Amino acid sequence: MKKSVRYLAGLLALAMVVAACGDEGEGPGGDDAPHVGLVFDIGGRGDQSFNDAAAAGLDKAVAELGVTKSEASPNDDGSNRAELLQLAADESDIVIAVGFLFEGDAAAVAAENPEVNFAVVDTPMINGETNEPYSDNTAGLVFAEHEGSFLVGAAAALKSETGVIGFIGGVSGMGGLIEKFEAGFVAGARAVNPDIEIVRQYITAAPDFDGFVAPDRGREIALSMYEDNGADIIYHAAGLSGSGLFDAAKEFSEASGSKVWAIGVDSDQYNTAGDEVKDYILTSMLKRVDVAVFEIIKAHIEGNFASGPQEYDLSVDGVGYATSGGFIDDITDTLDDYKAKIVSGEIEVPTTPAP
C-alpha cells in the first residue's frame, strides 16, 4: 500500500513539475525568492473568469514582488485536491487554493505543514466547531459579491429597454455562494425599477459542478431568455459557461436585428472574451480575486500574514464594475452614487435572493 501511495505521489509530483515548467525564476526574485503554489479550481487557467483572475494576481506577484510560482488544476471531479495541496506545500512558502471546496483539505494539509501559509478563496477558513481560524497559517479570502452585483443589476435596469433582464447561475446550493450574486443583482435592478422583470435560472445544482464548465448549456438558457422571455440584458455567474451567454447575445442580436447584452463576472470579460463578442458585453461585475491573491502574497512576504477571513468589499474596491467598451459611460455617475450609499451603510445589500 505504501509503495502505491508513493507511486501516486510521484506521478502527481511530476505533474506539478510539468505545470511549473518555465515558471521558476520568472521575475527578478531568482532562486532565493519566495515560492507560491497556486492550485486552481476545476477549469484551471483559461476559464476567462474566476481562475484567470487568480492567475492574474499571481502573475502580478511574479512581476512586481519577484516570487516564483507553480500551478496545478484538480481532476474534473476534484478528487485530488488534497494531494495537489500537499505537493504545493512541499515546494512552496505559501499555497493559495481557488474555491471554497478546498476548505477541508486545506485545513488538514495546513495542520501537517505549519511552516507553510495557506490561503483559500471564497471561504473564511473558520472552524465551525470553535468559531476560530483553523490554524495560524490559514487565511480565507472572501468577497462581497452581492455588493458588486448590486451595481451591475442597477446598470442592467438603467439600460434595459424591454423591462426584462436575466440571471444565469452556474451551480446552486453551494452554501449560498452563487445566490449572493443573484441577490445583489436583483436588489440593484429593483432599486432602479421596482417593477422590472427578472428571469433566473441555474445550470446545475450541487454536487453537480458541471454548471461552471458548460458553455453550450449557458448559450441554450440565454437564447431562451432572449427569445422566449424578452430579456435584453443577462448577467451570468457561471464561470466558463458564461462564454455561451456571450455567444447567445451575438447570435440573437444578429438574427433578430435587435441588440441584446450580456454582463460578465469576476474578471473584466470585455478584455478576456473573443473579439467577435466584445460588442455585446455591457459591463462585468469585478470580483477582485487578482487583488486578493496579490495582497495575501505581499502580506506573506512582509510578515503580515493574518489567519481567518480577509474581506474584500466595495469599500476597498474588492468588488466593482467594469467600464471597458464605454457602453455604460452615461450611467457611471449613478452607479457611483449607489456605491457610495452602500459603502456608507445607507443601502444594505441582501445576501439571499428576494423572490
Sequence and secondary structure as in RCSB ss.txt:
>XXXX:A:sequence
MKKSVRYLAGLLALAMVVAACGDEGEGPGGDDAPHVGLVFDIGGRGDQSFNDAAAAGLDKAVAELGVTKSEASPN
DDGSNRAELLQLAADESDIVIAVGFLFEGDAAAVAAENPEVNFAVVDTPMINGETNEPYSDNTAGLVFAEHEGSF
LVGAAAALKSETGVIGFIGGVSGMGGLIEKFEAGFVAGARAVNPDIEIVRQYITAAPDFDGFVAPDRGREIALSM
YEDNGADIIYHAAGLSGSGLFDAAKEFSEASGSKVWAIGVDSDQYNTAGDEVKDYILTSMLKRVDVAVFEIIKAH
IEGNFASGPQEYDLSVDGVGYATSGGFIDDITDTLDDYKAKIVSGEIEVPTTPAP
>XXXX:A:secstr
 HHHHHHHHHHHHHHHHHHHTTTTT SS  TTS EEEEE  TT TTSSSHHHHHHHHHHHHHHHH  EEEEE   
TT TTHHHHHHHHHHH SEEEEESGGGHHHHHHHHHH TTSEEEEETS  EETTTTEES TTEEEEEE HHHHHH
HHHHHHHHH SSSEEEEEEEEE STTHHHHHHHHHHHHHHHH TT EEEEEEEEETT  GGGS HHHHHHHHHHH
HHHS  SEEEEE GGGHHHHHHHHHHHHHHHSS  EEEEEES TTTTS TTTGGGEEEEEEE HHHHHHHHHHHH
HTT    EEEEE GGGTSEEE  TTSTTGGGHHHHHHHHHHHHHTSS   SS   
